[in-house]
Amino acid sequence: MGRSRHCTKSTVLTVASTFTRAPGVNLGYIGGRAEQVVFVRGFDRLPVPVYIRGIYIFM
């Protein structure tokens, strides 16, 4: 409950921009449409596992 309350009070505009608060995480733009991507230090762009509520999402 505390986390959701904190997120609603912040001025973050996108989900990706919330990751920039973590150390070793940067945002970038790739492709002709300038799609926003998240870079995590120590990982390549493709093999980073993504979990939503504990369920693995294949990227």
Sequence and secondary structure as in RCSB ss.txt:
>XXXX:A:sequence
MGRSRHCTKSTVLTVASTFTRAPGVNLGYIGGRAEQVVFVRGFDRLPVPVYIRGIYIFM
>XXXX:A:secstr
 HHHHHHHHS   SHHHHHTTSTTEEEEEETTTTEEEEEETTS SSS  EEETTEEE  
